[in-house]
Amino acid sequence: MPRGTVRGTTDPARHPERTRMRRGRPLTGEHATVVALLGGNKLESSTSDSCPGEALQLDLFCCRLILKHVGRNGIIIIYLSVSIEMETERVENERNITAVDLFAGCGGMSLGFEKAGVNVVAAYDNWDAAIDVYRANFQHPVFKRDLSDVSVSEEVAGFAPDIIIGGPPCQDFSQAGKRSEDGGRAILSVRYAEIIARCKPRFIVMENVPRVRTSKSMEAIRATLKAQGYGLSGRVMDASLCGVPQARKRYFLIGCLGAPDGFLDPYLEKGLSDHQMTIREYLGNELGIDYYFRIPRSYTRRAIFSIDEPSVTIRGVDRPIPPNYKLHPNDAADLSQARCLTPKERSRIQTFPESFKFFGSKTDINQMVGNAVPVNLATYVARALLEYRRDVSDGLR
């Protein structure tokens, strides 16, 4: 059966490819006939003589659903707005969009963009431990380079990427860091913009902590990119509204050659969830606990949290429970009910898949996990960018 048709299935577990839906929930009912219409022509129908409540799963991966109508006698009519061939071509076209990841770390941003359909062709970093983990999880090359040297731009330009993505080190801007722009790491954000200016990809995506917005470095970054003709959208994104069970806020600066400033703002806004995702929503009972301990920056704050709330920000350091810890009034449970999360569990809250391979010292793993862009947050931003690109191609912008 070709993709884009509508199917009934009695065992979704045996046919996972049939359960992918762009929006909405699986339809349920007894003795329901499903009919797909494209331009007024029936594509296919199938009847389920199932028991009550059995799900009819719709494979709409290659189609855009614009109207759903439940007619008489249990007939469910689906109207599809574009041809299967056209939408398939769009999907393949998006897979041909290439990206290079600078300051890639262990690969959170790369993996998120790949999930959205972008073809990441190369990555760069200067930390051996993260490079080794990156190399073990991706098929494209990752290079060890000092990105403070803008001459690397010639090498990056050789890949002719459509997008340059990256999260330059943020320690010199963060609350937990020195808060000094005189540090060597702060200049890397400026170098990132200078590399972009030499390569001139169509799109750029930069991630950092919210404090970077008001920094002198950001002034220099914006000036460099504007001089090259980039329209810029800047927004602080709450990861818990973007498919991540973590109340982590990060600033994204997104650029497009020739676009007006603010070009991506409505696309970043319209897909946000109406509530913060909790750990239990994302992981279910995978952790095997209801409460966990995270050492606070100050003991004026609580340290015991419930999985029925978003995680606090996953940091690059983790410490054991102090033997003399005294309960805070706002702790979610008694200390006897909580434990620290493992590095792997912390990576899961960062939305790395279970299959992602981490190795090295515990200190290194904690740092690379904490420094990473949450995978699903990167996917959210990538999909917004791709939707904008489609609308421009279709003449809708």
Secondary structure, 3 states (H helix, E strand, C coil): CCCCCCCCCCCCCCCHHHCCCCCCCCEECCCCEEEEEECCEEEEEEECCCCCCCEECCCCCCCCEEEEEECHHHEEEEEECCCHHHHHHHHHHHHCCEEEEECCCCCHHHHHHHHCCCEEEEEEECCHHHHHHHHHHCCCCEEECCCCCCCHHHHHHCCCCCEEEECCCCCCCCCCCCCCCCCCCHHHHHHHHHHHHHHCCCEEEEEECHHHHHCHHHHHHHHHHHHCCEEEEEEEEEHHHCCCCECCEEEEEEEEECCCCCCCHHHHHHCCCCCCCCHHHHHCCCCCCCEEECCCCCCCCCCEEECCCCECCCCCCCCCCCCCCCCCCCCCCCHHHEEECCHHHHHHHCCCCCCCCCCCCHHHHHHHHHHCCCHHHHHHHHHHHHHHHHHHHCCCC
